Amino acid sequence: MSLVRRPAPPTLYDVVPGSRNPLRTRLIAVISIVTTVAAVTPRAGAAPAVSVQTLQVTLVDHSRATDATTSAPAQNQRVLATTITYPVGGDSPMPLVVLAHGDNGHPNKFTQLIGAWAAAGYVVAAPAFPLTNNATPGGGSPGDVSNQPADMSFVIDEVLKMSRPKADGPLAGLVDKRHIGVAGLSLGGSTVYGLVYNTCCRDKRIEAAILMSPLRVPLTYGRDAWRHVPALLLHSDADPTWYPISAQTYPLLATPKWFVTLHGSTHSGPFEDTPDPADAVVPPITVAFWDRYLKGDRSAQTRLINAVSTYGEAELQHDFPRVAGRASPVRPTS
């Protein structure tokens, strides 16, 4: 099955500055759709198992090129093998979350966290970036991060197309295009910084962002513009290289914003499937954040604060917009 998009004028979402080829008609090629169903219990362990379904699709963007590697030639397109996970039996539109993996990463390293988000009522799309995933021929090219914000916007475009009410496929009618969040780990955090806060490639459809042990590396073009998008920053203070950068970045973020400092965790372990002391707390913290800002559940911020407090091996900072007449920020409940 293939769907061809009609040509359109270049927009922020179409071209990364410096792209080697002009804008051309985009093509979404669903080369294979592999569906699996699994019962997912979030790592917190208390909730009953919820069945989620996984869709494997291959999205091809012909408007932008992929650089050569040491063992693979350059391509005049960008191929994004994408994993889409969502609850079984969903019959109404749900918020969309798009996840960016880190350097030498892959969506298959996040099955537990993705499953927890999907089980909580989200459609989660996770692309494998062409030059930074762990199966890149000849090894990855971290410098390709400058192209990854546009990859994320492309994935959003195509998932929204697949979810149109009259679309022919399992996602038809399942995504609420008004509520979109993005998350990124490590180099994927740089991708999210670019997508949300850099003039080169920011996507104004994004309503909330989660930055997990994020790197902040300069992108090829653009400048930072700290717009008011709700943000959750999670980082371990045992990460000596990048935690100080997150601590310096948090004051720059516009409100509302949250910063969870994990004690004694590794760089990637709390978020990927590898064991880590924070495995049990990351799902409830992140689900509460999504619920607050993508579903409008005001009680979710109390759940977030309580999750951090109950865990005990983390510290929380948060800042909300100052509004006259509003009560003080919510505190943990006993």
N, C-alpha and C positions, 0 to 999 in steps of 0.2 A: 504494500500500500504506500502511496506517496501523495503528498500534498504540495502543490506549487503555489508560492506566494506571488502575487502580481508585483511588478516593479513599483517602487515607491521612491520619492526623493530621499536623499541621505538624511538621517537624523542622528541624534546623540546615540541611539541604540544600534545604529547600523555599522559605523566605521570607527575604528580606533585610529586616532591620529598617527600617521606614519605607516599605515597599512600599505602593502606593496601593490595591491590591486584595487581598481575602482569598484564602486558599488555595483553589484549585479543582482539579478533575481535570486532570492534565497530559496532553498529547497529543504523541506524536512523529509527525510527518508527514514521511515520506520522499517528498517531492514529486518529486524526480528522483534517479536513481542513474546517474551517468555514470562509467564505468570506463575508465581508461587504464592501459597497461602500458609501462614504460620501463626501460631498463638504466641503473643508477645506479652510477657509480664515485665513492666518496668523494673529497673535494677533496685528501686526502693523496696520492692517486694510485697507491699501490702495489698495493692489493688488486684482484682481478679484479672485473669488473662484475657486479652482482647485480640481477636484475629485480625491480622493485617495482610494485605495483598501487595505483591511486588511485581512491577512491570519493568522489563528491560527494553529500552528503545535506543536507537541510534539517530542522533540529530546531526544534520550536515548543514553548515553555514557556508554557502558559496560566495559570500560577499567579502570574506577575509581569508588571508593566507596563513599557513603554518610553516615555520622555518625548518630547515633541514637539521637533522641530528648527525652524529658520527656514523650512523648506519642506516639512515633513512633519508631520502631526498625531500626537498621542500614540496609542499602541496599548495594548490591554489584554492584550498578550502580548509575548514576546521571541522573535525569530526569529534562529536561529543557523545560517547556512550553514556547513557543516563539511566540511573535507577530511580524509579518512581514508586513510592510506598504510600499506602493509604488504608483506612479501615475497611474491613469487609462489611458489606451491608449498608454503607453510607448512601443515603438517597437525597441529600441536600448539599448545597455548596459549602465547602470548607475552606479555611484560609490555606494559602500556599506558602511553604517554606522551601527555600533553595539553599543547599549546603555546599560549601567550597572546601575541598580537602586541602591538605598541606603538600609541601614538596615531597616527592616520593610516596605520596598517599594514594588513596583510592576510596570510592564509596563503600566497598566491601569491608573496610576497616571500622565502619560506624554502625554495624547492624543493630546493636543494642540501643544506641541513642536515637537513631532513625526510627526504630521500632517503637520506642517510648513516645516520640513525638506523634507518629502516625496513630498509635493507640489512643492518644489523647484527642484525636479529632482533627488531624492536619494531613494535607497532601504534601509529601516531602519529595522533592526532586534533587538528586545528587549527581552532577555530571563528573566524568573523569576527564580532566583537562588534557589536551593533546600532548603537551610537552612537560608536564610535571607529575604525571601519575606513575606508579611504580612499574608499569609495563611499557613505558616509553622506549622504543627501540634505540639502543645506543646510550641510554641514560637520559635523565631529565635535563631541562634547561630552565632554571628558576627565573631567568630574565624574562621568560614569556609571561610572567605575572602581569605585565602591562596590558596584555591582551585578554586576561581572564575576566575583568569586569564586564566586558562586552559579551563574553561567553555566557555569563550569568544572565544578562539581559536577554540574550537570544533564547536561552532555556525557558525563561519566564514567558517570552512571546509564544513559543511553540507549545508549552504546556497549556497556556490559556486557549490556544487554538484547539488543542485536543479536548478541552473541557467545555467547549461551546455546547449549549443544550442540544443542538441538532447534529453534533459531530458523530462520526461513526467510530465508536471505540469505547473502551471501558471507563474512560475518564469523563465522558459526556455528562455535563451538568454538575460535576463534583467539585469544581474550584470556584471560590469566591474571588473574583478579580479585584475587588476593592480592598482586600486584606492580604498583603504579601510581606513576608519577612525573609531575611537572609542571615545566614550564619557562616562562619569560616574559622578554620583551625590553622594556626601558624601562618604559612604563606597564604593560605586561604583567607586568613584574617586581613592580610594586605589587600587581597582581592576585594573583600567587603569594605575596607576603608575607601578604596577607590570607587566602588560602586555607590557608596552612600555619601562620601564626604569630599571627593575630588572632582574638580570642575571638568577633568578630562572625560569622565564617563559616568557621572552619577545618574541614577535612575530614580526619577521622582515618584515612581509607583511604590517604592519601598516604604513600609510603615514602621518597621522595627528591625533591629540588627543585634545579633549576638556575636561577640568577638572572643574566641577561645584561644588562649595563649597566642595572641596575634603578633606577627611581625609587622613592623612599619618600615617598608623599603620604598624608596622613591620610584614613582612611575615615570614613564618616559615623558609625558606631557601633563599639564594641568597643575593646579594648586589646591591646597586644602581649603575647604569652606565648611565650617562646622555647623551644619544645619540642624534644626530641631527634629531629629529622628530618635525615638526612644532606643537606648542602647544598653546592653548588658555586657560588661567586660569581666571575663573570668580568667585568672592566671595564678599559677603557683609561685610563691615567693622562693621556692627552691630552684627556680629557673634563673640562674645568675645573669644570663646575657639579656634576656628579653623582658623579664618582669620589671626591671627599672624603667624600661621604655613605656610599658603599659601604665606604670605609676605616674610617669610624666605626661602621658597622653590624656588620662582621665580628666584632669582639670580643663582641658581644651574642649572636651565633648559638651555639646549643648544639652540642656535638660529636656526631658527626664532622663536620668542616667543612673546606672547601678554598677558597682565594682565589687566583685567577690574575690578576695584573696584567699586562695587555698594554701594550707600549710602542709609541707612535706610531700606534695604530689609531683609527678613528673611533668614534662612539657606536654606530651600528647595523651598520656594514660587516662586522665579523667574523662576523655571524650571518645577515644577509640576503644576497641574491644579488649585491649590489653588490660590486665588487672591493675587497679590503682586504689589507694585508700578512699578516694573521693567518688568511686563508681556509684555508690548508693545515693549521693546527694545531687549530682549534676542533673539527672533527669527531672526530679521535682522542681529544682530551681529554674531550669530552662523552660519547662512546661508552664510553670506559673508565670514566667515573663511573657511567653507567647499568649497565654490566656488573657493577661492584663492588656496587652497592646494590640493583639490581633482579633480577640473576641470581645474586648471591652468589659471584661470581668474585673471590677474594682476590688473584689475580695481576694483576687489572686496575688496582689502585692503583699497581703498578710501571709499567705502561704509561702511566698518566696522568702520573706524575712524569717518566718518560723523554721523553714527548711535549713537555712544557714545557721540559725541559733541552735537548733537541735543537733546538727552535725558536730558542732563544737570545735572543729579543726579548720575554721575559716573566719574571716572578718568581712564585714559588709559596710560599704559606703554607698549612700544614695543621695541624690539631689533631685528635687522636683521643681517645676516652674512655680514662682511665687505669685499667688493670686490673692488679692485682698479678700479677707473674710473667710478664707479656707482654714480648716483645722490643721494642726501640726501633722507631719508625716506619721503614718501608721507605725506602731511599735510591735515587737513580738508579743504574742499572747502566752500566758503561762499555762 
